Amino acid sequence: MFLLALLVALNQRPVVVPGPASATPIADALALAAPGDTVRIAAGIYREPTIVVHRPVTLIGAPGAVLDGEGQHVILRVRADDVTIRGFTFRNTGFSYSEDRAALEVSDAQRCHIVGNRVENAFFGIYLAQVTDCLVDSNRVVGAGRRDEVGTGSGIHLWSSRNVTVLGNQISGHRDGIYMEFSHHTTVRENLSTRNTRYGLHFMYSDSSAYVGNTFESNGSGVAVMYTREVLMQGNRFANAKGANAYGLLLKDIKNAQLTGNTFQGNTTALLADGADGITARDNRFEDNGWALRLLGSTAVGRFEGNAFRGNSFDVVVNGDGGQVSFDGNWWQDYRGWDLDHDGVGDVVHHPVRLFAVLVEHSQATMLLQRSLFVRLLDAAERALPVLTPAGVVDHRPLMHDPTGAKP
């Protein structure tokens, strides 16, 4: 085994270090450390049984410090407040049908800091349960990239936690990049979640949370928000979620969601709202999607303003009369009106639901006609006399120019 380099950061006091014959050098060093100590681990590959941190310490890995679970177990458990884990590579937990086996597991703790680590080939990457005031920052979590959902867990997993910040992480190859359940007042900011099997971000029953400046790209689906209220989603990018049932963002049975300054690009469905009450969507960009907005009849109240719709096959689809969802002051690439007083607002209202979209909702097979002369004639007729599309889905103040300032 490797000789452990151990340094007490506060007072530089000498500590007895286990010799090379020790089978568990990290566990032995932690047993010697006092509360508040900093334990520095030298480069090397460490294969120990599950390491448990029972007291408040800072555990720092030198470049090249690797903790290997040999495909058998949880690698590191934290069971104390005020613990920092920094600079390690965790790998090879193996997978399990009987436990949520994680590379790094923190439970029943406060003020933990998980910073600058790398996780490779783990069932769950970083797993936080019943924690408060924790930070998960700048970690790289790379799963095995299994296509089956049961073969891997979440990259970063939060359960029954409060006031957690998930910042600047990169997650790929897991079932869900980031998963949250019963976790409130959480901030998820500036993360990259890509090529995960199911969702880039999946959260349920997680009220009063904010998701800002993240990128969710090329996942099975982008983000699923379920059974939650008071959600802010600002400045995120939802891209390239493609497949028969794929979407950039799903809002399912939620209340009071604010969507501001997000970009939805290249998704089969950009935004699907099912039972979403109180959506406010401003200054978002919907570009090159199949369906930009799919608003199911269970979505009762919402407001869309200042958004831009460019290059989508269908800008808006509803399966009812649109309820109390209003559109005001959006830019539509397909708008064919005019602006005689040059105030930047079209003088003719815009009906964003195409008649062809209504036909496709009733029969998917009609998509084969999408680029046909028949459909172009159908669109022209509906613009001239919009009698078959939902009368309640109309933008009374369509903008003449793209408010997001993006170039074509």
Long-range contacts (C-beta under 8 A, 24 or more apart in sequence): 1-25, 1-46, 2-42, 2-43, 2-44, 2-45, 2-46, 3-42, 4-28, 4-29, 4-41, 4-42, 5-40, 5-41, 5-42, 5-62, 6-32, 6-33, 6-39, 6-40, 7-38, 7-39, 7-40, 8-33, 8-34, 8-37, 8-38, 9-37, 9-38, 9-58, 10-36, 10-37, 10-38, 23-48, 24-48, 24-49, 24-51, 26-51, 26-67, 27-51, 27-52, 30-54, 30-55, 30-57, 30-59, 33-57, 41-65, 41-88, 49-73, 50-74, 50-75, 50-76, 50-77, 51-75, 51-76, 51-77, 52-76, 52-77, 52-78, 52-79, 53-77, 53-78, 53-79, 53-80, 53-83, 54-79, 54-80, 55-80, 56-80, 56-81, 56-82, 56-83, 57-83, 57-84, 58-83, 58-84, 58-86, 59-83, 59-84, 59-85, 59-86, 59-88, 60-84, 60-86, 60-87, 61-86, 61-87, 61-88, 61-89, 61-117, 62-87, 63-87, 64-89, 65-89, 66-90, 66-91, 67-91, 67-103, 68-92, 69-93, 69-94, 69-103, 69-122, 70-94, 73-101, 74-99, 74-101, 74-102, 74-103, 74-105, 75-102, 75-103, 75-104, 75-122, 76-103, 76-104, 76-105, 77-105, 77-106, 77-107, 78-104, 78-105, 78-106, 78-107, 78-109, 78-112, 79-107, 79-108, 79-109, 80-109, 81-109, 81-110, 81-111, 81-112, 82-110, 82-111, 82-112, 83-109, 83-112, 83-113, 84-112, 84-113, 84-114, 84-115, 85-112, 85-113, 85-114, 85-115, 85-117, 86-113, 86-115, 86-116, 86-117, 87-116, 87-117, 88-117, 88-118, 89-117, 89-118, 89-119, 89-120, 90-117, 90-118, 90-119, 90-120, 90-122, 90-125, 91-119, 91-120, 91-121, 91-122, 92-120, 92-121, 92-122, 93-121, 93-122, 93-123, 93-124, 94-123, 95-123, 95-151, 95-152, 95-153, 96-123, 97-150, 100-124, 100-127, 100-153, 100-157, 101-153, 102-126, 102-127, 102-153, 102-157, 105-129, 106-131, 106-134, 107-131, 109-134, 110-134, 113-137, 114-139, 115-139, 118-142, 119-155, 123-152, 123-153, 124-153, 124-154, 124-155, 124-157, 125-153, 125-154, 125-155, 125-156, 125-157, 125-171, 125-174, 126-155, 126-156, 126-157, 127-153, 127-154, 127-157, 127-159, 128-156, 128-157, 128-158, 128-159, 128-161, 128-164, 129-158, 129-159, 129-160, 129-161, 130-159, 130-160, 130-161, 131-158, 131-161, 131-162, 131-164, 132-161, 132-162, 132-163, 132-164, 133-162, 133-163, 133-164, 134-161, 134-163, 134-164, 134-165, 135-164, 135-165, 135-167, 136-164, 136-165, 136-166, 136-167, 136-169, 137-165, 137-167, 137-168, 137-169, 138-167, 138-168, 138-169, 139-169, 139-170, 140-169, 140-170, 141-169, 141-170, 141-171, 141-172, 141-174, 142-172, 142-173, 143-172, 143-173, 143-174, 143-175, 143-196, 144-173, 145-172, 145-173, 145-195, 146-173, 146-197, 147-197, 148-197, 149-175, 149-197, 149-198, 152-197, 154-178, 154-179, 154-202, 155-193, 155-196, 158-183, 158-186, 158-206, 159-183, 161-186, 162-186, 165-189, 166-191, 167-191, 170-194, 171-196, 172-196, 176-200, 176-201, 176-202, 177-201, 177-216, 177-219, 178-202, 178-203, 179-203, 180-204, 180-206, 180-209, 181-205, 181-206, 182-206, 183-209, 184-208, 184-209, 185-209, 186-210, 187-211, 187-212, 188-212, 188-214, 189-213, 189-214, 190-214, 191-215, 192-217, 193-217, 193-219, 194-218, 194-219, 195-219, 196-220, 199-223, 199-224, 202-226, 203-228, 204-228, 207-231, 210-234, 211-236, 212-236, 215-239, 216-241, 216-248, 220-246, 221-245, 221-246, 221-247, 221-248, 221-250, 222-247, 222-248, 222-249, 222-267, 223-248, 223-249, 223-250, 224-250, 224-252, 225-249, 225-250, 225-251, 225-252, 225-254, 225-257, 226-250, 226-252, 226-253, 226-254, 227-252, 227-253, 227-254, 228-254, 228-255, 229-254, 229-255, 229-256, 230-255, 230-256, 231-256, 231-257, 231-258, 232-257, 232-258, 232-260, 233-257, 233-258, 233-259, 233-260, 233-262, 234-258, 234-259, 234-260, 234-261, 234-262, 235-260, 235-261, 235-262, 236-262, 236-263, 237-262, 237-263, 237-265, 238-262, 238-263, 238-264, 238-265, 238-267, 238-270, 239-263, 239-264, 239-265, 239-266, 239-267, 240-265, 240-266, 240-267, 241-267, 241-268, 241-269, 242-266, 242-267, 242-268, 243-268, 244-268, 247-271, 247-272, 247-294, 248-289, 250-274, 251-276, 251-279, 251-299, 252-276, 258-282, 259-284, 260-284, 263-287, 264-289, 264-292, 265-289, 269-294, 270-312, 272-296, 273-299, 273-302, 274-298, 274-299, 275-299, 276-302, 277-301, 277-302, 278-302, 279-303, 279-304, 279-325, 281-305, 281-307, 282-306, 282-307, 283-307, 283-403, 283-404, 284-308, 284-404, 285-310, 285-404, 285-406, 286-310, 286-312, 286-315, 287-311, 287-312, 287-406, 288-312, 289-313, 290-314, 291-317, 292-316, 293-317, 294-318, 295-319, 295-322, 295-323, 295-325, 296-320, 297-321, 297-323, 299-323, 299-325, 300-324, 300-325, 301-325, 302-326, 303-328, 304-328, 304-330, 305-329, 305-330, 306-330, 306-399, 306-403, 307-331, 307-403, 307-404, 308-402, 308-403, 308-404, 308-406, 309-333, 309-334, 309-352, 310-402, 310-406, 310-408, 313-370, 314-354, 314-356, 314-357, 314-360, 315-352, 315-353, 315-354, 316-352, 316-353, 316-357, 316-393, 317-353, 317-357, 317-360, 317-361, 318-353, 318-390, 318-393, 319-361, 320-390, 321-390, 321-391, 321-392, 321-393, 322-390, 322-392, 322-393, 323-392, 325-393, 327-352, 327-393, 327-394, 327-395, 327-396, 328-395, 328-396, 328-397, 329-395, 329-397, 329-398, 329-399, 329-403, 330-395, 330-398, 330-399, 331-398, 331-399, 331-400, 331-401, 331-402, 331-403, 331-404, 332-395, 332-398, 335-398, 335-400, 336-383, 337-398, 339-400, 344-399, 344-400, 344-401, 345-397, 345-398, 345-399, 345-400, 346-397, 346-398, 346-399, 346-400, 348-398, 349-394, 349-395, 349-396, 349-398, 350-394, 350-395, 350-398, 351-382, 351-383, 351-386, 351-389, 351-393, 351-394, 352-393, 352-394, 352-395, 353-389, 353-390, 353-393, 354-379, 354-382, 354-389, 355-379, 355-381, 355-382, 355-388, 355-389, 358-388, 358-389
